[in-house]
Amino acid sequence: MRQDYPEPSMMNALTLAFLALQKKLSQLPNLETRRFMLGKIFCHLSSTFPLFDAKDYTLWFGERLRLFLSSLDAQNLGFIPSDTSCNSLAAMVGTFTDHHVNNTFENPGDIASFIKRVLRFQLQNSGSACSQGISTDREWLIAFFGPFSASCSYSDFAELKSNFRGEDSLDLFSASSLAQLSTRSRVLYSRQALARVYEAIQEKEDPLQYLAAYLDEFNNIALKNPGLLSNPRVQYAMLLHVAEIIFDRIDSISSEDTAAWFQKLHLLLPGINGTILELLPRSMPCPYYQIVVKALNEVYAKLSTKTRQEVYGFQKAYLEAQFADSGLACDGGTTGIRSWLRDNLGDFCTMAKLSELQAFYPRLDGIKNPPWLSPMQAADLTLAGPMCNSTLSSMAVGLMKNFENYQDLHDYLSRLQSVWCQGSGAVAGASSCNGISPLSSLTSEIRQELFINVLSFLKKQGTSMDMSQWADVAQFLSSGSLPALNMSSHTQASPNGTCEIFQATTGEIIAPHLNSTQWQKELLEVFGICHLASQQSKPTAVSHISGSTKFHLPGNTNGSPQTHSPRTAATHELEGTTTPHDPGHVTTPHHLSRATAHSPESTTTPTRGSATTSAITHPTFFSYYVLLPWALTNIFI
């Protein structure tokens, strides 16, 4: 934007001009003086310009105005009539070209617009934009545009000169014009023509800056014309030429610039292959390599299997070299196995064998040596599996069988949920989970295996869990984390409703699976263990009246407790059975006092003549003889 300065006086301007002539300067250094003098002179000559011929323009622009010529603008040139002859225009452009050798014009776009205005007038009135007697496109551009052809578009030239092609004038084009030319079929589908385009780019004073502008314009055109790059050979040819210019310079520019370059190459990257990948420097740092992986991963779906193998071959070679040099394969900045796989291999991990992955990332050996992997690492592997292969996820899910306590299960489930849901610590509730669960990318078989392993853990360790822990697990199972199990529609678990959620899921999750009887058995058994844990945490769950122990069991809708007569401790410990005449009459093993002691809410006071009250810790007994009859009565009828 032009800044306003106090207008110099004519005397001061003439004095400065005289001094510049004495010093043999090619232009007056003070731009405001140049602008002032041009404004005064052009205003004075406005009535004379229509009478000028080519010699007059040469005299004025080549000699008399040369000290001020760099500041020519649209206002000055507006005094020159549109019906200026072709010879006069050529004379002006010639003086501008000579001046441009040692000086820079402030407003090259204004001069280019003036030239186009005169040529359009000639085209409209004579049928030719001063192209008579011109044999080549290059000759026409030099004569009538000079250095200002770089301020015009290819479409400008094609509009003014109907048979314009421009292949002989590539060095005269702006980056935008060259990109427009590149989209013409005669260039785009010709290896020789494309090669000449990129040779012209490399000959520029700043080839990288010019190439960046060229790609910006080319991408804009390609996005508006999706079919332009539908031919893989075109993508390959263009990408190869660009790679030859920039790939060997990647490790000498910033990582931000590297990311910007690969963003510009997004539309061309489907043309990648092993030949082009070989142009990338193996000496580039890991952050640069990971930028390349990210860019290639974005076009993974568009690559053939052969190309994916070639990309993985490049990744493997790079990571092996990194590991050999430093003992690390780009694991700095990664936050676990899943993060490492995503940053260093992406979806191309599907091409890898487990033994190859273990070569760059030895911690993956923990799959075969479970103590080497924490539950959170096992969760990372579970989610990393879809990026690589289902075997990896299956092996990771299998590590759940080695969990020894609730904390292990909690860490595993929390890690799975944290990728999808907000929050940390306890397993997040379904209300904080958005989008598609990452577990949805697992195969249905693996999701089923994960669920079975959760149930197995609950059967094995459920008696040592309190209700808040049960609620955590129930929330995970009911939050939609396992989409194939159709559990997302259930309400969130709470300490008061946890067991009911296990019961509510029974009817839904057994349907999609073949062995529904086995599912029913597993769920009913877990429901029984959960129910007992719930009863242990409530002071009202067990009461002693006149020497009888009363249990409030599900399905006893009249609110009346079911009772049994007191027995000796030995009888309770040895038998653990129900009386034949009363299905609800339950005897209890002697472990209750120990289990109940873990619950601060649970207190029992033995009554006179009663055995010590204890929890039922035999889930199979409780499921088949207590809950199964109740379930058959209340669930399936």
C-alpha positions in Angstrom: 0.0 0.0 0.0 1.4 3.4 -1.0 2.3 5.6 1.9 1.6 9.3 1.6 4.4 11.7 2.0 4.5 15.5 1.7 4.6 16.4 -2.0 8.0 17.5 -3.1 8.4 20.8 -4.9 9.2 20.9 -8.6 12.5 22.7 -7.8 13.5 20.1 -5.3 12.6 17.3 -7.8 14.6 18.9 -10.6 17.5 19.3 -8.3 17.5 15.7 -7.3 17.1 14.6 -10.9 20.1 16.8 -11.9 22.2 15.2 -9.1 21.2 11.7 -10.2 22.3 12.5 -13.8 25.7 13.8 -12.6 26.2 10.6 -10.7 25.1 8.6 -13.7 22.4 6.7 -11.8 19.9 4.6 -13.7 17.0 5.8 -11.6 16.2 8.4 -9.0 16.6 6.8 -5.5 13.7 8.7 -3.8 10.5 6.9 -4.9 8.2 9.7 -3.8 10.1 12.1 -6.1 9.8 9.6 -8.9 6.1 9.3 -8.4 5.7 13.1 -8.2 7.6 13.8 -11.4 5.8 11.1 -13.4 2.4 12.4 -12.2 3.3 16.0 -13.3 4.9 14.9 -16.6 2.2 12.5 -17.7 -0.5 15.0 -16.9 1.3 17.6 -19.0 1.7 15.1 -21.9 -1.8 13.7 -21.8 -3.0 15.7 -24.8 0.2 14.9 -26.7 0.3 11.1 -26.3 -2.3 10.5 -29.1 0.2 12.1 -31.5 3.2 10.0 -30.3 4.8 7.4 -32.6 7.3 4.7 -31.8 10.3 7.1 -31.9 8.6 9.5 -29.5 7.9 6.7 -27.0 11.5 5.5 -27.3 12.8 9.0 -26.7 10.6 9.7 -23.7 10.6 6.3 -22.0 14.2 5.4 -23.0 15.9 8.7 -22.1 13.8 11.6 -20.7 11.9 9.5 -18.1 14.4 6.8 -17.3 15.2 8.3 -13.9 11.5 7.9 -12.9 10.4 4.9 -15.0 10.5 2.4 -12.1 7.5 4.1 -10.5 5.1 3.8 -13.5 1.6 3.0 -12.3 -1.9 2.5 -13.6 -2.7 6.2 -13.2 0.3 7.3 -15.4 -0.4 4.7 -18.0 -4.0 5.6 -18.1 -3.1 8.7 -20.1 -1.8 6.6 -23.0 -4.6 5.8 -25.4 -5.8 2.2 -26.1 -5.4 2.6 -29.8 -1.7 2.9 -29.5 -0.1 1.1 -32.5 1.7 -2.2 -32.3 5.0 -0.5 -33.2 4.6 2.1 -30.4 3.7 -0.7 -27.9 6.7 -2.7 -29.0 8.9 0.4 -28.6 7.6 1.0 -25.0 8.1 -2.6 -24.0 11.6 -2.5 -25.4 12.5 0.5 -23.2 10.8 -1.2 -20.2 12.9 -4.4 -20.8 16.1 -2.4 -21.0 15.3 -0.6 -17.8 14.3 -3.8 -16.1 17.9 -5.2 -16.5 19.2 -3.0 -13.7 16.1 -1.8 -12.0 12.9 -3.2 -10.5 9.5 -1.8 -11.4 7.2 -1.0 -8.4 4.0 -2.0 -10.2 4.7 -4.7 -12.8 1.0 -5.8 -12.7 -0.1 -2.3 -13.8 2.2 -2.4 -16.8 1.0 -5.9 -17.8 -2.6 -4.7 -17.6 -1.8 -1.7 -19.8 -0.2 -4.0 -22.4 -3.2 -6.3 -22.4 -5.5 -3.3 -22.8 -3.7 -2.2 -26.0 -3.5 -5.7 -27.4 -7.2 -6.3 -26.8 -8.0 -3.2 -28.7 -5.9 -4.3 -31.6 -7.6 -7.8 -31.5 -11.0 -6.3 -31.6 -10.3 -3.7 -34.3 -7.9 -5.5 -36.5 -8.5 -9.2 -35.7 -4.9 -9.7 -34.5 -3.2 -8.8 -31.2 -0.1 -7.5 -33.0 0.8 -11.0 -34.1 1.3 -10.2 -37.8 4.7 -11.1 -39.0 5.4 -13.0 -35.8 6.6 -16.6 -36.3 6.7 -18.0 -32.8 5.0 -17.6 -29.5 8.3 -16.7 -27.9 8.9 -13.9 -30.3 5.5 -12.4 -29.6 5.9 -12.6 -25.8 9.3 -11.0 -25.9 8.2 -8.2 -28.3 5.0 -7.2 -26.6 5.2 -8.4 -23.0 8.9 -8.6 -22.2 9.5 -9.2 -18.4 5.8 -8.6 -17.7 4.8 -11.9 -19.2 5.4 -13.2 -15.6 2.6 -11.0 -14.4 0.1 -12.6 -16.8 -1.7 -15.9 -16.9 -1.6 -18.5 -19.5 -5.2 -17.9 -20.3 -4.4 -14.2 -21.0 -2.0 -15.3 -23.8 -4.4 -17.9 -25.1 -7.2 -15.3 -25.2 -5.1 -12.8 -27.2 -3.4 -15.2 -29.5 -5.7 -18.0 -30.7 -3.0 -20.4 -31.7 -0.9 -19.8 -28.7 0.8 -22.9 -27.2 3.8 -21.6 -25.3 6.0 -24.7 -25.2 8.9 -22.5 -26.6 8.5 -19.9 -23.8 8.5 -21.8 -20.6 11.2 -19.7 -19.0 9.1 -16.5 -19.6 6.1 -17.8 -17.6 5.1 -17.2 -14.1 4.6 -20.2 -11.8 0.9 -19.9 -12.2 1.1 -19.8 -16.1 3.3 -22.8 -16.1 0.9 -24.7 -13.9 -1.9 -23.8 -16.2 0.1 -25.0 -19.2 0.9 -28.3 -17.4 -2.8 -29.1 -17.2 -3.2 -29.1 -21.0 -3.5 -32.6 -22.3 -0.7 -32.1 -24.8 1.7 -31.5 -21.9 0.2 -33.6 -19.1 0.3 -36.8 -21.1 3.7 -36.2 -22.7 6.7 -37.3 -20.8 8.9 -35.0 -22.9 6.7 -32.0 -22.4 6.5 -32.5 -18.7 10.2 -32.9 -18.5 10.7 -29.6 -20.2 8.3 -27.9 -17.7 10.4 -29.1 -14.7 13.7 -28.2 -16.4 12.4 -24.7 -16.7 11.5 -24.8 -13.0 15.0 -25.9 -12.0 16.6 -23.1 -14.0 14.8 -20.5 -12.0 16.8 -18.3 -9.6 14.9 -19.8 -6.6 13.6 -23.1 -7.9 12.0 -24.2 -4.6 10.0 -21.0 -4.2 8.9 -21.2 -7.8 8.0 -24.9 -7.5 5.9 -24.2 -4.4 3.9 -21.5 -6.3 3.6 -23.9 -9.2 2.2 -26.7 -7.1 -0.3 -24.4 -5.4 -1.8 -23.4 -8.7 -1.7 -26.9 -10.1 -3.5 -28.3 -7.0 -6.2 -25.6 -7.3 -6.9 -26.6 -10.8 -6.8 -30.3 -10.1 -9.3 -30.0 -7.2 -11.7 -28.3 -9.5 -11.2 -31.0 -12.1 -11.1 -34.4 -10.3 -10.4 -36.3 -13.5 -7.2 -34.5 -14.2 -5.1 -36.9 -12.2 -7.1 -40.0 -12.8 -4.3 -41.6 -14.8 -1.7 -43.2 -12.4 1.1 -42.6 -14.9 0.5 -38.9 -14.8 0.7 -38.9 -11.0 3.9 -40.9 -11.1 5.5 -38.7 -13.8 4.7 -35.5 -12.0 5.7 -36.8 -8.6 9.0 -38.1 -9.9 9.9 -34.7 -11.3 9.0 -32.9 -8.1 10.9 -35.6 -6.0 14.0 -35.0 -8.1 13.9 -31.4 -7.1 13.0 -31.5 -3.4 13.6 -34.9 -1.9 17.3 -34.7 -1.6 17.0 -31.4 0.2 14.5 -32.5 2.8 17.1 -33.0 5.6 18.4 -29.5 5.0 15.1 -27.7 5.5 12.9 -27.4 8.6 10.4 -30.1 9.6 7.6 -27.5 9.2 8.7 -26.9 5.6 8.9 -30.6 5.0 5.4 -31.1 6.2 4.2 -28.2 4.0 5.9 -29.8 0.9 4.2 -33.1 1.5 0.9 -31.3 1.9 1.4 -29.8 -1.5 2.2 -33.3 -2.9 -1.0 -34.9 -1.5 -2.7 -35.2 -4.9 0.4 -36.7 -6.5 1.4 -39.1 -3.7 -0.8 -42.0 -5.1 1.8 -42.1 -7.8 4.5 -43.1 -5.3 6.6 -46.2 -5.9 9.9 -47.8 -4.9 11.9 -45.7 -7.4 10.6 -42.4 -6.0 11.1 -43.6 -2.4 14.7 -44.3 -3.1 15.2 -40.5 -3.7 14.4 -39.8 0.0 17.6 -39.4 2.0 18.1 -42.2 4.6 19.9 -39.7 6.7 16.8 -37.7 7.4 15.9 -37.5 11.2 13.1 -39.5 12.6 10.6 -36.5 12.8 11.1 -36.0 9.1 10.6 -39.7 8.4 7.4 -39.7 10.4 6.1 -36.7 8.4 6.6 -38.8 5.2 4.8 -41.8 6.8 1.9 -39.6 7.8 1.6 -38.2 4.3 1.7 -41.6 2.7 -0.7 -43.0 5.2 -3.3 -40.4 4.1 -3.3 -41.9 0.6 -3.1 -45.6 1.7 -6.5 -46.5 0.4 -5.5 -45.3 -3.1 -2.4 -47.4 -3.3 -2.2 -50.9 -4.9 -1.0 -53.9 -2.8 2.3 -53.8 -4.7 2.8 -50.1 -3.9 1.9 -50.7 -0.2 4.6 -53.5 -0.1 7.1 -51.0 -1.7 6.3 -48.4 0.9 6.7 -50.9 3.7 10.0 -52.0 2.2 11.2 -48.4 2.4 10.0 -48.1 6.0 11.6 -51.4 7.0 14.9 -50.4 5.6 14.9 -47.0 7.3 13.9 -48.4 10.7 16.4 -51.2 10.5 19.1 -48.6 9.8 18.0 -46.4 12.7 18.0 -49.4 15.0 21.4 -50.5 13.9 22.9 -47.0 14.4 21.3 -46.1 17.7 19.6 -49.1 19.2 16.3 -47.2 18.8 13.9 -47.2 15.8 12.3 -43.7 16.1 10.5 -44.4 19.4 11.3 -40.9 20.8 8.2 -38.9 21.3 5.9 -42.0 21.0 3.7 -43.0 24.0 3.5 -46.7 23.7 3.3 -49.5 21.2 0.2 -48.2 19.4 1.7 -44.7 19.1 5.0 -46.1 17.8 3.2 -48.2 15.2 1.0 -45.3 14.1 3.8 -42.8 13.8 6.4 -45.1 12.1 4.4 -47.5 10.0 0.8 -46.4 9.9 -1.6 -48.6 7.9 1.4 -50.1 6.1 1.9 -52.2 9.3 -0.5 -54.7 7.6 2.4 -55.6 5.3 4.7 -56.5 8.2 5.3 -59.8 9.9 5.4 -59.9 13.7 9.0 -61.0 13.7 9.9 -58.0 11.6 8.1 -55.6 13.9 10.0 -57.2 16.9 13.3 -56.5 15.1 12.7 -52.7 15.2 10.6 -52.7 18.4 11.9 -55.4 20.8 9.3 -54.6 23.4 6.9 -56.5 21.2 8.6 -59.6 22.4 6.3 -59.2 25.4 3.5 -60.9 23.5 5.3 -64.2 24.0 6.6 -63.2 27.4 3.5 -61.7 29.2 5.3 -60.4 32.3 7.2 -58.1 30.0 4.0 -56.3 29.0 1.9 -54.2 31.3 -1.9 -54.3 31.0 -1.8 -50.8 29.4 0.7 -52.0 26.8 -1.6 -55.0 26.2 -4.4 -52.6 25.5 -2.3 -50.6 23.1 -1.5 -53.8 21.2 -5.2 -54.6 21.1 -5.9 -51.3 19.4 -2.8 -51.5 17.3 -3.9 -54.8 15.8 -6.2 -53.4 13.2 -3.4 -51.3 11.9 -1.2 -54.4 11.4 -3.1 -57.7 11.5 -5.8 -59.4 13.6 -3.3 -61.9 15.0 -1.6 -59.1 16.9 -4.9 -58.0 18.5 -5.9 -61.6 19.2 -2.6 -62.2 21.0 -2.9 -59.0 22.9 -6.5 -59.9 24.0 -5.2 -63.3 25.1 -2.9 -61.6 27.6 -6.0 -60.9 29.7 -5.8 -64.5 30.8 -2.7 -63.6 32.8 -4.3 -60.8 34.8 -3.9 -61.5 38.5 -6.1 -58.9 40.1 -8.7 -56.3 39.4 -6.1 -53.5 39.0 -4.8 -55.3 35.9 -8.2 -55.5 34.4 -9.0 -51.9 35.3 -5.7 -50.6 33.7 -6.5 -52.6 30.5 -10.1 -51.4 30.2 -9.3 -47.8 31.1 -6.6 -47.7 28.4 -9.0 -49.0 25.8 -11.6 -46.5 26.9 -9.2 -43.5 27.1 -8.6 -43.6 23.4 -12.3 -43.0 22.8 -13.6 -41.3 25.8 -12.7 -38.2 27.7 -11.4 -38.3 31.2 -8.9 -40.5 33.0 -8.7 -42.7 36.1 -11.7 -44.8 36.4 -13.3 -46.2 33.3 -15.2 -43.3 31.6 -18.9 -43.3 31.4 -20.7 -43.7 28.1 -21.9 -40.1 28.2 -18.3 -38.9 27.8 -17.6 -41.1 24.7 -18.0 -39.6 21.3 -17.7 -41.0 17.7 -16.9 -44.5 16.8 -15.3 -46.8 19.3 -11.8 -47.8 18.3 -12.8 -51.4 19.2 -15.1 -51.3 16.2 -12.1 -51.8 14.0 -11.5 -55.2 15.6 -13.0 -58.3 14.1 -16.2 -59.6 15.7 -14.2 -62.8 16.7 -11.7 -60.7 18.6 -14.4 -58.5 20.2 -16.1 -61.7 21.3 -12.8 -63.1 22.7 -12.3 -59.9 24.6 -15.8 -60.2 26.2 -15.3 -63.9 27.0 -12.0 -63.0 28.8 -13.7 -60.3 30.8 -16.3 -62.8 31.9 -13.7 -65.3 32.7 -11.9 -62.8 34.9 -15.1 -61.9 36.7 -15.8 -65.6 37.4 -12.2 -66.0 38.7 -11.7 -62.8 40.7 -15.3 -61.4 41.1 -15.6 -62.6 44.7 -12.7 -60.3 45.7 -14.1 -57.2 44.0 -16.3 -54.5 45.6 -19.3 -53.0 43.9 -17.5 -49.9 42.7 -15.2 -52.2 40.8 -18.1 -54.2 39.4 -19.7 -50.9 38.3 -16.5 -50.0 36.4 -16.5 -53.2 34.4 -20.3 -53.0 33.8 -19.9 -49.4 32.5 -17.3 -50.5 30.0 -19.4 -53.3 28.8 -22.5 -51.1 28.5 -20.9 -48.1 27.0 -20.8 -49.3 23.4 -17.1 -50.1 23.5 -18.0 -53.5 22.1 -20.4 -52.6 19.3 -21.0 -56.1 18.1 -22.4 -57.0 21.5 -25.3 -54.5 21.1 -24.8 -53.1 24.6 -24.8 -49.4 23.8 -28.5 -49.0 24.4 -28.4 -49.9 28.1 -28.3 -47.3 30.8 -25.0 -46.6 32.5 -24.0 -48.8 35.3 -24.1 -47.5 38.9 -23.2 -49.2 42.1 -26.9 -49.7 42.8 -27.8 -51.1 39.3 -24.7 -52.9 38.3 -26.0 -56.4 38.5 -29.2 -55.5 36.8 -27.2 -54.4 33.8 -25.5 -57.7 33.7 -28.9 -59.3 33.8 -30.3 -56.9 31.2 -27.6 -57.7 28.7 -28.4 -61.5 28.8 -31.1 -61.5 26.3 -29.3 -59.3 23.8 -25.7 -60.5 23.6 -26.4 -64.2 23.3 -28.5 -63.8 20.2 -25.7 -63.1 17.6 -23.7 -66.1 18.8 -24.1 -69.8 17.9 -23.7 -71.3 21.4 -26.4 -69.3 23.2 -26.7 -71.9 26.0 -23.1 -71.5 26.9 -23.4 -67.7 26.8 -26.5 -67.9 29.1 -24.6 -70.1 31.5 -21.6 -67.7 31.6 -23.7 -64.6 32.1 -25.9 -66.1 34.7 -22.9 -67.3 36.7 -21.3 -63.8 36.6 -24.7 -62.3 37.5 -24.8 -64.5 40.5 -21.4 -63.5 41.7 -22.2 -59.8 41.2 -25.5 -60.2 43.0 -23.7 -61.8 46.0 -21.2 -58.9 46.0 -24.1 -56.5 46.0 -25.8 -58.3 48.9 -22.6 -58.3 50.9 -22.3 -54.5 50.6 -25.9 -53.9 52.0 -26.6 -54.2 55.8 -30.2 -55.2 54.9 -29.2 -58.0 52.6 -29.0 -60.5 55.4 -31.0 -60.4 58.7 -31.4 -62.8 61.6 -34.8 -63.3 63.1 -35.4 -65.8 65.9 -32.4 -67.9 64.9 -33.2 -67.9 61.2 -31.1 -66.4 58.4 -33.2 -64.5 55.8 -32.1 -63.7 52.2 -33.8 -61.2 50.0 -33.6 -62.9 46.6 -34.5 -61.6 43.2 -38.1 -62.4 42.2 -39.4 -62.4 45.7 -41.8 -59.6 44.8 -43.9 -59.8 47.9 -41.0 -58.4 49.9 -41.1 -61.3 52.4 -37.7 -62.8 53.2 -37.1 -66.4 52.5 -35.9 -68.2 55.6 -34.1 -71.4 56.7 -33.6 -73.0 60.0 -30.3 -72.7 61.7 -27.8 -75.5 61.3 -24.5 -76.2 62.8 -21.4 -74.6 61.4 -20.1 -78.0 60.4 -23.2 -78.7 58.4 -23.0 -75.4 56.6 -19.4 -75.9 55.8 -19.7 -79.4 54.5 -23.0 -79.4 52.7 -23.6 -76.0 51.2 -27.0 -77.3 49.8 -30.6 -76.3 49.7 -33.3 -78.4 51.4 -35.3 -80.4 48.9 -38.6 -79.1 50.1 -37.6 -75.4 49.8 -35.7 -74.1 46.8 -35.2 -70.8 48.4 -33.9 -72.3 51.6 -30.2 -71.6 51.3 -27.3 -72.7 53.5 -24.1 -70.8 53.5 -20.4 -71.8 53.4 -18.3 -70.5 56.2 -16.4 -67.9 54.0 -19.0 -65.1 54.6 -17.3 -63.6 57.6 -14.0 -63.1 55.7 -15.7 -61.7 52.6 -18.0 -59.5 54.5 -15.2 -58.0 56.4 -14.0 -56.4 53.2 -17.1 -54.3 53.0 -17.4 -51.5 55.5 -21.2 -51.4 54.9 -21.7 -55.0 55.8 -22.1 -56.0 59.4 -23.7 -59.2 60.8 -24.5 -60.0 64.3 -24.9 -63.7 65.0 -28.1 -64.6 66.9 -28.4 -67.1 69.6 -28.3 -70.6 68.2 -27.4 -69.5 64.6 -24.3 -70.4 62.7 -21.8 -67.8 61.7 -23.2 -66.0 58.6 -21.0 -66.3 55.6 -21.1 -65.5 51.8 -21.9 -67.9 49.2 -18.6 -68.2 47.2 -19.4 -71.2 45.0 -20.9 -69.5 41.9 -21.8 -72.7 40.1 -23.9 -73.9 43.0 -25.6 -70.5 43.4 -26.2 -70.2 39.6 -27.8 -73.6 39.1 -29.7 -74.0 42.3 -30.8 -70.5 43.1 -30.5 -68.0 40.2 -31.2 -70.5 37.4 -34.7 -71.4 38.6 -35.4 -67.7 39.3 -34.1 -66.7 35.8 -36.2 -69.3 34.1 -39.2 -67.9 35.9 -38.5 -64.2 35.4 -36.4 -63.8 32.2 -37.7 -66.3 29.7 -41.4 -66.2 30.5 
